[in-house]
Amino acid sequence: MHFQWYPGHMTKAKRMMQENMKLVDLVIELVDARIPLSSRNPDIDWLGRNKARLILLNKADLAQERWNDAWEEYFKEKGYLVAKVNSRKNSGMKPVNEVIREACKEKLERDRKRGILNRPVRAMVVGIPNVGKSTFINSLAGKACAKTGNKPGVTKGKQWIRLNKQVELLDTPGILWPKFEDQRVGLMMALIGSMKDELLNTEELAAELISVLEADYAGVLKEKYGIEADTESDVFVKPFQILEQIARSRHCILRGNELDTEKAALLLLDDFRNGRLGRLTLEYPQE
């Protein structure tokens, strides 16, 4: 499969972020804890190069805890402030305000020396599509103030949100970059739902997910769907055989008793994306 998605609105969004960068003190970058490297847009390092930086490992409840800890250490060693959060369940939110203030400590001290008091810290929230930026903002604010949706492209323009007297957030649209040098990065983002499924062959994508899970989490699919894969099968054939077994197990049947593998593929992807296969990390710091 070839992965690429860079619609026109992302070019506009990147330009808008560049223009607004001078207004903010801090860049809060959300990454998906299951794929912390693949879910980082390399353009963000360039855009936020002169700003305080905070990386949030979002959806940490969907990834394995030991790898969350390992990734936290990895980013800290690179010089970032880091926190693990689960925006959907409002977990890990409390320390974020403290980390924001810590990230802007020098700036607040400079303001104090200049006699500038009570100016709120302004932070830009950035990340790829469907990484959970708006859900994070709503959780941090304790109310629905940013549009959310479990698909890419919900936030179309910038939104300023005042959290309290100390912090203002700028919500931005999720952006990708024009070309993925490594197609595995594109695959990882497609698996977590950062590209529109309508642009992809969902059966091939599900087969790719099966290959990844069979390599790193043998037994997960058998346990979830009660299936038994043919271990003698060719490595390229086996994922599609497993997909057929999932279709059979979940009664995804078309007229004429034909297996509906497309429906099974969507079911598998949805189960993975929403943590119903268990806590799974797909990338590791040593790679």
C-alpha positions as CSV (number, residue, x, y, z in Angstrom):
1,M,0.0,0.0,0.0
2,H,1.1,3.6,-0.7
3,F,0.2,6.1,2.0
4,Q,-0.1,9.8,1.3
5,W,-2.7,12.4,2.3
6,Y,-2.0,16.1,2.2
7,P,-5.2,18.0,1.2
8,G,-5.1,21.8,0.5
9,H,-6.5,22.8,3.9
10,M,-3.3,21.4,5.6
11,T,-1.1,23.8,3.6
12,K,-3.3,26.7,4.9
13,A,-3.2,25.3,8.4
14,K,0.6,25.1,8.4
15,R,0.8,28.7,7.2
16,M,-1.7,29.8,9.9
17,M,0.4,28.0,12.6
18,Q,3.6,29.7,11.4
19,E,1.9,33.1,11.5
20,N,0.5,32.5,15.0
21,M,3.7,31.0,16.5
22,K,4.9,34.5,17.5
23,L,1.9,34.9,19.7
24,V,2.6,31.9,21.9
25,D,5.1,31.0,24.6
26,L,4.8,27.2,24.4
27,V,4.1,24.5,21.9
28,I,2.1,21.5,23.3
29,E,2.5,18.6,20.9
30,L,0.2,15.6,21.2
31,V,1.5,12.2,20.0
32,D,-0.3,8.9,20.0
33,A,1.3,6.7,22.8
34,R,1.0,3.6,20.6
35,I,3.2,5.2,17.8
36,P,5.1,8.1,19.4
37,L,7.6,8.6,16.6
38,S,5.3,8.0,13.6
39,S,2.7,10.3,15.0
40,R,5.1,13.3,15.2
41,N,5.0,15.7,12.3
42,P,8.6,16.7,11.5
43,D,7.5,20.2,10.5
44,I,6.5,21.0,14.1
45,D,10.1,20.9,15.3
46,W,10.9,23.5,12.7
47,L,7.8,25.6,13.4
48,G,8.4,25.6,17.2
49,R,12.1,25.7,17.2
50,N,12.4,28.8,19.4
51,K,9.6,28.0,21.8
52,A,9.3,26.0,25.0
53,R,8.2,22.4,24.1
54,L,5.9,19.9,25.8
55,I,5.1,16.5,24.4
56,L,2.0,14.7,25.6
57,L,1.8,10.9,25.2
58,N,-1.9,10.9,24.6
59,K,-4.2,7.8,24.6
60,A,-1.6,6.3,27.1
61,D,-4.3,3.9,28.3
62,L,-4.3,2.2,24.9
63,A,-0.5,1.6,25.0
64,Q,1.5,-0.7,27.3
65,E,2.6,1.1,30.4
66,R,6.2,-0.1,30.4
67,W,6.6,1.4,26.9
68,N,4.9,4.6,27.9
69,D,7.5,4.9,30.6
70,A,10.3,4.1,28.2
71,W,9.0,6.7,25.7
72,E,8.7,9.3,28.4
73,E,12.4,8.8,29.3
74,Y,13.3,8.9,25.6
75,F,11.7,12.3,25.0
76,K,13.1,13.7,28.3
77,E,16.6,12.8,27.1
78,K,16.0,14.7,23.9
79,G,15.2,17.8,26.1
80,Y,11.4,17.9,26.0
81,L,9.1,18.2,28.9
82,V,6.8,15.1,28.8
83,A,3.5,13.9,30.3
84,K,1.3,10.9,29.8
85,V,-2.4,11.6,29.4
86,N,-5.6,9.9,28.5
87,S,-7.8,12.8,27.4
88,R,-11.0,10.7,26.8
89,K,-11.0,9.4,30.4
90,N,-9.7,12.7,31.8
91,S,-6.7,10.9,33.2
92,G,-3.3,12.6,33.8
93,M,-4.8,16.0,33.3
94,K,-4.0,17.4,36.8
95,P,-0.2,17.6,36.3
96,V,-0.5,19.1,32.9
97,N,-1.1,22.7,34.2
98,E,2.0,22.3,36.4
99,V,4.1,21.1,33.5
100,I,2.8,24.1,31.4
101,R,3.9,26.5,34.1
102,E,7.2,24.7,34.4
103,A,7.8,24.9,30.6
104,C,7.2,28.6,30.8
105,K,9.1,29.3,34.0
106,E,11.8,31.4,32.4
107,K,9.3,33.4,30.4
108,L,7.2,34.1,33.6
109,E,10.3,35.2,35.4
110,R,11.3,37.6,32.6
111,D,7.8,39.0,32.7
112,R,8.0,39.5,36.5
113,K,11.3,41.4,36.2
114,R,9.8,43.7,33.6
115,G,6.8,44.3,35.9
116,I,4.4,42.4,33.6
117,L,2.1,40.5,36.0
118,N,-0.8,38.2,35.4
119,R,-0.3,37.8,31.6
120,P,-1.5,34.3,30.8
121,V,0.8,31.7,29.3
122,R,-0.3,31.2,25.7
123,A,0.2,27.7,24.3
124,M,-0.4,26.3,20.8
125,V,-1.8,22.7,20.7
126,V,-0.5,20.8,17.7
127,G,-0.4,17.3,16.3
128,I,-1.4,15.1,13.4
129,P,-5.1,14.5,12.6
130,N,-7.2,12.4,15.1
131,V,-4.5,12.4,17.8
132,G,-6.9,13.9,20.3
133,K,-6.1,17.6,20.5
134,S,-9.6,18.9,20.9
135,T,-10.6,16.2,23.4
136,F,-7.4,17.1,25.4
137,I,-8.4,20.7,25.4
138,N,-12.0,19.9,26.6
139,S,-10.6,17.6,29.3
140,L,-8.2,20.2,30.5
141,A,-10.8,23.0,30.4
142,G,-13.4,20.7,32.1
143,K,-16.0,21.7,29.5
144,A,-16.7,21.3,25.8
145,C,-15.1,24.2,24.1
146,A,-13.4,22.6,21.1
147,K,-15.0,20.5,18.4
148,T,-14.2,16.8,18.6
149,G,-14.7,13.7,16.5
150,N,-13.3,10.2,16.2
151,K,-12.0,10.9,12.7
152,P,-9.4,13.2,11.1
153,G,-10.2,16.7,10.0
154,V,-12.8,17.8,12.5
155,T,-10.9,21.0,13.5
156,K,-10.8,23.2,10.4
157,G,-9.5,26.5,11.8
158,K,-7.8,28.0,14.8
159,Q,-9.7,28.3,18.1
160,W,-8.5,30.4,21.1
161,I,-9.6,28.8,24.4
162,R,-9.1,30.5,27.8
163,L,-8.6,27.8,30.4
164,N,-8.2,30.1,33.3
165,K,-6.4,33.3,34.3
166,Q,-3.1,31.6,33.9
167,V,-3.4,29.7,30.6
168,E,-4.8,30.3,27.1
169,L,-4.7,27.6,24.4
170,L,-4.7,27.9,20.7
171,D,-6.3,24.8,19.1
172,T,-5.1,24.1,15.6
173,P,-6.1,21.7,12.8
174,G,-4.3,18.4,12.6
175,I,-1.7,18.5,9.9
176,L,0.5,15.9,8.1
177,W,3.4,16.7,5.8
178,P,3.6,16.5,2.0
179,K,5.6,13.3,1.6
180,F,6.3,10.3,3.9
181,E,9.9,9.3,3.3
182,D,9.2,6.0,5.2
183,Q,6.0,4.3,4.1
184,R,5.9,2.5,7.5
185,V,5.2,5.9,9.1
186,G,2.2,6.2,6.8
187,L,1.0,2.7,7.7
188,M,1.2,3.4,11.4
189,M,-0.8,6.6,11.0
190,A,-3.4,4.9,8.8
191,L,-3.8,2.2,11.5
192,I,-4.6,4.7,14.3
193,G,-7.1,6.6,12.0
194,S,-5.1,9.7,11.1
195,M,-5.9,9.4,7.4
196,K,-9.4,9.1,6.0
197,D,-10.4,5.4,5.7
198,E,-12.2,6.2,2.5
199,L,-8.9,6.8,0.8
200,L,-7.5,3.4,1.8
201,N,-8.1,-0.2,1.0
202,T,-9.4,-1.3,4.4
203,E,-8.9,-5.0,3.8
204,E,-5.2,-4.5,2.9
205,L,-4.8,-2.1,5.9
206,A,-6.4,-4.8,8.2
207,A,-4.1,-7.4,6.8
208,E,-1.1,-5.1,7.6
209,L,-2.4,-4.7,11.1
210,I,-2.7,-8.5,11.4
211,S,0.9,-8.9,10.3
212,V,2.1,-6.4,12.9
213,L,0.0,-8.1,15.7
214,E,1.1,-11.6,14.7
215,A,4.7,-10.5,14.9
216,D,4.6,-8.6,18.2
217,Y,1.5,-9.9,20.0
218,A,1.0,-13.5,19.0
219,G,-2.2,-14.8,20.5
220,V,-4.1,-11.5,20.8
221,L,-6.3,-12.2,17.7
222,K,-6.9,-15.8,18.7
223,E,-8.0,-14.7,22.2
224,K,-10.3,-11.9,20.9
225,Y,-11.9,-13.7,18.0
226,G,-11.5,-17.4,18.9
227,I,-9.6,-18.2,15.6
228,E,-6.8,-20.5,14.8
229,A,-4.3,-19.4,12.0
230,D,-2.6,-21.9,9.7
231,T,1.0,-21.6,10.8
232,E,2.2,-23.2,7.5
233,S,0.7,-20.5,5.4
234,D,2.8,-18.1,3.4
235,V,3.5,-14.9,5.3
236,F,1.6,-12.9,2.6
237,V,-1.4,-15.2,2.5
238,K,-1.8,-15.7,6.3
239,P,-3.1,-12.2,7.2
240,F,-5.9,-12.6,4.7
241,Q,-6.7,-16.1,5.9
242,I,-7.0,-14.7,9.5
243,L,-9.2,-11.8,8.2
244,E,-11.5,-14.5,6.7
245,Q,-11.6,-16.3,10.0
246,I,-12.5,-13.0,11.8
247,A,-15.3,-12.5,9.3
248,R,-16.6,-16.1,10.0
249,S,-16.2,-15.7,13.7
250,R,-18.1,-12.4,13.8
251,H,-20.8,-13.5,11.2
252,C,-19.7,-11.0,8.6
253,I,-21.6,-12.8,5.8
254,L,-22.9,-11.5,2.4
255,R,-25.7,-13.0,0.4
256,G,-24.8,-16.4,-1.0
257,N,-22.9,-17.2,2.2
258,E,-19.9,-15.2,1.0
259,L,-17.6,-13.8,3.7
260,D,-17.7,-10.0,4.1
261,T,-14.0,-9.4,4.6
262,E,-14.4,-5.6,4.2
263,K,-16.9,-5.5,7.2
264,A,-14.5,-7.7,9.2
265,A,-11.6,-5.4,8.3
266,L,-13.5,-2.3,9.6
267,L,-14.5,-4.2,12.7
268,L,-10.8,-5.2,13.4
269,L,-9.5,-1.7,12.9
270,D,-12.2,-0.3,15.1
271,D,-11.4,-2.8,17.8
272,F,-7.7,-1.9,17.6
273,R,-8.3,1.9,17.6
274,N,-10.6,1.7,20.6
275,G,-8.4,-0.6,22.8
276,R,-10.7,-3.6,22.6
277,L,-7.7,-5.8,21.6
278,G,-5.9,-4.8,24.8
279,R,-3.1,-2.3,25.4
280,L,-0.8,-2.4,22.4
281,T,2.3,-0.4,21.6
282,L,3.5,-0.6,17.9
283,E,6.8,1.3,18.2
284,Y,9.7,1.0,20.6
285,P,12.3,3.6,21.6
286,Q,15.3,1.5,20.6
287,E,14.2,1.3,16.9
